[in-house]
C-alpha cells in the first residue's frame, strides 16, 4: 500500500465503498415524491445521496425526477422512468397520511391490488407500544403492500420499504426520511440490485480531498493524467467535484476481477495524484479537515489551544466533532471584543486586526490553556472595515513548541458567513501543513 505524503493519514480500507457490478449498462432512476420538494420548502438531499452512492457502486443513473403528491402524476413519472431505465428508486410518500400515495401509484403501475400484511401490522404496533403510545388507525396504511411486492422491514421508523417487480424491471420504494432511506438502500436495495445484475466484477472508489487550489488550477494539474487514463481505456477513472469551503473531492474508481487487483490499481493511481497535487492533499480516505488535523496532533503527541476572534468558536466547534477530541484539544478562548484581546490575551494596545495581534494571541492561548501549540484568528468578517482593513482580511497566528510565533495574512472572498467559514478551514489547513513540516524535522 502507498503511504501518503504531506501528513495525510494512511488509507483506512473500512471507509471505502465496495460493491460488485456487471458492466451491463443497467440504469437506475431516482424519483423523489413530495410537493414540498417542488415548492422549495425542503431540499432534495435524498436524490443527491443516491446519485453519489449509485455512481460509486458503478451503477448508471441518467435521470432524476421530482413529483408532487398527486396520484396520476406519480404514475406518469413511474411509467416514464421505467420506459427509459431498468429500475426506479422512489423516495417518499410511504407515511400514514392522506397525501402518502406512493404505494397506490406503484400498485397501479404493477396492475395489481393492495393487500394488508399482518406481520407488518404487528411490527408497526410494536414500535408504538415500545414508546408507550397508542398506534393511530391511520398507521395501518403503512402495512399495505402491492400484491407481488416484497416489504423491506423497518429498523428505524414505522414505514416499511418495498421491492416491486414490474415485468423484468423493478421499483424500490423507501421512506423520505434521509437516515431511513440510506439504511434501507445499503441493507436491502443495493444487495438486490447486485443479485439482479448477472456477472459481477469488483468496483471500488477512493476519495482524496484537497484544499488550497482553485478548481481551474486543479483541473490543469490533473488534465494530462486524466487524458492518459482515458487513452488507456478509462480504468481507473478520476472525477473531481469542487465543494466550496470544503475544498475539492477527487474520486478514483477502479474495476477488476478481485479486491486485491482493485486495491493495487487504486494505490498506484493515488500515488500519481498525490505526486501531482502535493501537500494540498489533506485526506486520502475521504476524511474531513478536522479529522486530518486530529490525526496529525495525535501522531505527534501534541495538544492544541485556540484563540478565536472573527470565527467566534467555529474552529473549536469543528474540532470537537472528532471523537476523542479532549485528548488533544485543550480549549478555545473566544476573544471577540477588542478589550478581551487586550486584557485576557495580552494583545498590546493598537490595531487588533494585525500580524502582532495574531502572534500574541497564539502564544498566550498556548500559555493560558496549557497546550503545546497555540492557534489564533483575528480579522474582519464584514460588512464594514476595521482598523483600516477591508472585509475578508484575516490573520492566522501559530505558535509551535520551541519556535517563534508566526502569522499568515489572508484576503478571503465572499460575504460575512463565507469569510468566517473560509477562515476556519484555512486555519486548520495551515496547522496541518505546519505540523507535517514540524514533525518531519523533529529528532
N, C-alpha and C positions, 0 to 999 in steps of 0.2 A: 504493500500500500504506500502511496505517495504521502510523505509528510509535508503538510502545507507550510509555506514560509510566512513571514510577516506577523508572527504571533497568532496565527489563525489556529483555532482548535482543531485537532485531528478529527477526521470524519467519524461520526457515530452512526454505524450502519443501521441501528434501530430507527433512525429518523428518516430513512429512505422509504419511498413508496415503491413497493414491489408488487407487480401484478403480472399476469400472464395473458397473452392475447394473440389471436390469429390474425395475421395481416390480410384480412379478407375484405376490407373496405366496409365492414359493418358500421352503420351510423346510428347514433342515439340522439334524439332531440329532447330538449328540455322545455316543458310547458309550465309556466307559473300562473296560478289561479288566484285571483283576488282583485276586486275593484279598487281596493286601497293602493295597489301597486300602480294602477293606471292613473290614479289621482295624485301620485307622488307623495302620499301620506306615509308610505313605508318603502324603503329601498329594497330592491330585489337582490339581496345578498346570496340567496339560495342558488340562483342560476349561475352567479359568478363562481361560487364554491364548486358546484357540479361541473361547470366548464373546465375549471382548473384540474379537478380530480379525474375527470374523463380523459383529458389530454395527457396527464401524467401517467395514465394507465394505458395509453396507446389507443384510445377509443375515439373515433371521429365524432364530432358534434358540430354540424354545419349550420344549424338553425336553433335559435331560442325564441320562444313566443311568450307573451303575457296576455291574459284574457280576464275579463271581469266575471263576476258571479252571475252568469247567465247561462241557462242550460243549453240553449241552441248554439250559442257562440262557443261554449266549451266543446260541444260535439263537433262543430265545424273545425275548431282548432285541432282536435284529436285526429279527425279524418285527414286533414291537411298534412299533419305531421306523419301519419302512418303511410301516406301516399308517397312520401319522399325519403323516409327513414325506416330503419328496421326495428326501432323501438322508441318509446317515449317515456320519460320520467316526468310525472305530473306532481307538482308541489302545491299543497294547499287544498282546501275545500273538503277536508275529512272530519271536520268538527261536528258538534251536535246541533248547530243552529240551522235555521231555515235556509240561509244562503250557502250552506255547505252542501254542494250538489255534485261533487266530483264523482261519487260512486254511481249516481243515477246516469250521468253523462257517459261514463265508461260502459255501463250496462247496455245503454242504447247502441254504442259503437260495437259492442260484442254481440248485440242482438239476443240478449239473454235476460231472464228475470233476476230479481234480487232476493236472496234468502237471508234469514236471520240466523247467525251462527251462535248456538247456545254456549259453546265453550268461550267465545269472545264476550258474551254477556257476563259469564262468571268472572272472567279476568278483569273486565271493567268494573264490575261490582266490588271486587276485592280492593281495587285502587281506592275507591271511595271509603270502604269500611276501614282500611288501614289509616285513613285520615280522620276517622270518626265523623264522617259526613254521610248523609243520605244521598244516594245517586238519583239525580233528576231523571224523569221519564225520557227526556229528550236525548240522554246519552245512549239509550238503547240503539239509536240510529247508527252509532259507531260500530255496532256488531253486524251491520248489514253488509253482505258480500255478493257481488255479481256471480251468478252460477258459473262454475268452472274456474273461478279465480282462487288463488291461494293467499290467505292472510299472512301478513308479516307481523308477528306478535310485538306488542309494545313493551318496552322495558323502562321507559322514562316518563310516559304520559298516559293518555287514555285512548288515543286514536290509533288503531292498527293500520299498517300499510297494506298494500295489495300487489300481487303479481298476477297480471291478467293476460292470458294468451289471446291474441286476435289473429287467427289463422297461423301463418308462420312467423308472425311478428308478436310484439309484447308491449304491454303498457304497465309501467310501475307507478303506483300512487303512494306518496309519502306525505306526512303532515308538513304544514308550512313552518312550524317551529324549527329554527335552524339546527339546534342540537339534536332534536328528534330526527330530523331529516338526515343529517350526516351520519348518525349512528346506524340508521336503517340502511343507508347506502352501503356502508362498509361491511355491515353484518350480513345483509341479505341480497341486496341488488347486485353489487359487484360480483360476488360468487355465482349468482345466477347468470349474469352476463358471460362470465368465463365458461360456465358449463355449456352455454349455447354456442360458443364461438368456434367449436371444432378444434382443428390443430392449434397447438399453443407454442408460443415462444416466450422467452423471458424479456421483459422490458423494465428498466429501472431508470428513474430520473434522480438527479442530484442537483441541488440548488446552491449556487455560490452567490454571496451577497457582497456588494461593492458600495463604497461611499467615497465621495470626493472627486468624481469625474462627471462631466456633463454627459447627457445621453448621446449627443452627437460625437463628442470626443471618444466615448466608449465604443460607439459603433465603428469609428475609424480604426481604433485599435484592433477590434475583432474581425473586421471585414475580410482581411486576407485569409484568416483561419476558417471562417465560415464558408468562403468560396472554395477553399481547398477540400473541406469536408463534403460540400455539395458535389464537387467534381469527382470525388472518390465514391459516390453512391449515397451520401447522406446518412451514414451510420458510423459514429454517433451524430446527433444534431445539437446545435446550440441555438437557443432562443433567449431573448432578454426583454425585461419589462421595467421601465422607469417607475419607481414607486414613491415619487415626491420626496418628502422629508425622510423616508427610509432608504433612499438610495436606489440602486439598480439590482434587480434579481436576475441572475443568469441560470437558466435551466439547461443542464446537459442530459440528454436522453440517449440511451444505447439499447440495442436489441441483439440478443444472441440465443443460442440453444440452451444455455445454462447460466446460473447465477455467477459462477466463478469467471466465466468469459466476459460477462457484462461488467463485473466489478473491475476487471483488468482494463477494459476499454475506458471506463469512467475515470479510473485512476490516471491513465495516460492523458486523457483529454483535460482533466482537472489540472494536471501539471502544466499543460500547454497554456491554459487560460491564465493561471496564476503567474506564469513567466511573462505573459504579455501585459497583464494588468498591474502586477507588483503589489505594493503594500496597501493599495486601495481595497484589496480583498480583506474583509473583516470576518467572514464566516464561510466555511466550506461545507457546512451541513445545515443550511437554512436557519441558523440561529440568529437572534436579534443582536443589535449592537450592545445592549446591556449584558447579554449573556456572554458575548465575546470579552467585554471588559471584566466581568466577574471571573471568567476562566483565567485571564491574564493575571489578575490580582491573586487568585488562589495559587496559581502556579509559582508566582514569585514570593508567596508568603507575606504579602504586604497588605496594609489596611489603608482606607481612604476616608478623608474628611472633606466636606464641601462647604463653600460659602457662596450663596446664590443671591443675586440681586434681580435683574430683569426677568430671569426664568422663574422666580418665585417658588422654587421647590420642585420644578419639573425634572431636574436631573436626578434628585434623590427619589422622586416618585417612580421614575423608570427603573432605577437600580433595585428598589425594594420589590419589584415584580419578580426578581430572580429568587428562587427558593434558596434559603440559607444565607441571605444577604447579611445577616447580623455577624457572620464570621469575619467579613472583610470590610463592611461599611460601618464606620463609627457614628456618623450622623451628618446633619446638614444645618448650617446657620442661614436662615433666610433673612438677609440683611437688606430689606427692600428700601427702607428710608435711609437717607444720607447720614443722619445722626447716629444710626445703628452701626454703620460702617466706621464712623469716627470713634464712637465710644466703646463698642464691643470688639471690633476687629482691628482697631488701632490704625485705620487709614488716616494719613495726615490731612489737615485742613487743605481744601482746594478741590479741584475737579474730582468727582468720583467715577467718571467715565474716562479712565486713563490707564496707561501702562502701569504707573506706580500703584494705583489703587488695586488693580488685578493682582499684582505680585504680592502686595502686603496682605490682601485678603486670603490668598492661597497659603502663605506662610503662617498666618495667625489662625487660619482654620485648622491647620495641622497641629499647631500648638494647643489651641483651646480644646480640640476634640481628641487629642492624644493619638493621632493617626500617623502612619508612616508617610503618607502622601497628602498634600493639600491641593484641591482643585477649586477654582473660583470663576465666577462670571459676573461681569458688570457691563452695562451698555444701555442703549436707547432702543426700546421696542417701538416707540412712536405713539401717537402720530406727530407729536411736537418734538423739536430737538431739545437736547440737554447738554449743558456745559459746552455749548457751541458745536456739539456733534450732531450730525443728521441721524434720523431714524435708520436703524439697521447697523449702526456702529456697535461692535461688541468686542470686548477684551476678555480673553480667557487666560487665567493665571494658573500656573502649575508649579508646585514645589515638591521635588523628589528628594529622597534621602541623600545627604552629603553633597547636594548641588544647589547652586543659587537659583532662586525662584525666577521663572521666565514668564513672559506673556506673549500672546499672539493677538494681533488686531485683525478683525474680520469686518467686512461690509456685506451684510446679508440682504437679500431681496425680499419683497413681499410686505403684507400688512402686519399689524401687531402680532396676531396669533402665529403667523408663519415665521416671523423673525424669532420669536421665543422658541418655537419648535426647532428651527434650524440651528439656533444657538445651542440648544440642548444636545442634539446629536453630534454637532461639531465638537463640543467639549468632550463628549465621550470618545469620539474618534481620535482627538488629539491625545487623550490619556492612553488609549490603546496603542497608538503608534509610539509614543514616548516610552511606554512600558516595554515594548518589544526591543527598542534600542537600549534601554537601561539594563534589561536582563541579559542582553547579548554581550555586554561589556563587563558584567559583574564577574568576579573570580569564582 
